[in-house]
């Protein structure tokens, strides 16, 4: 376990050390989750640099594979971390990762 103010090395961290629990109850009162909410709420993301939107209820039929990454992984000289894509055998795909 990391000490307060000390580093938390990723290879020694457990999930409960990486998790910051946050209560969402305070914002729940303002949400209209009545019948038909999935037809009133929309979701927006980028695909091919263009913004795309659809209703929440239509997400199950929407191809998300072509979506742009939420965060780009670039590299510059004297940067402290090394971002990039790493292949994960469990998914059979490349995923964004950063390391020191």
Secondary structure, DSSP 4 states (H G I P E B T S, - for coil): -PPTTS---GGG--HHHH------HHHHTT---STTGGGT-EEEEEETTEEEEEEGGGGGGS--TTBPPSS-----TT-SSEEEEEEETTTTEEEEEEE-
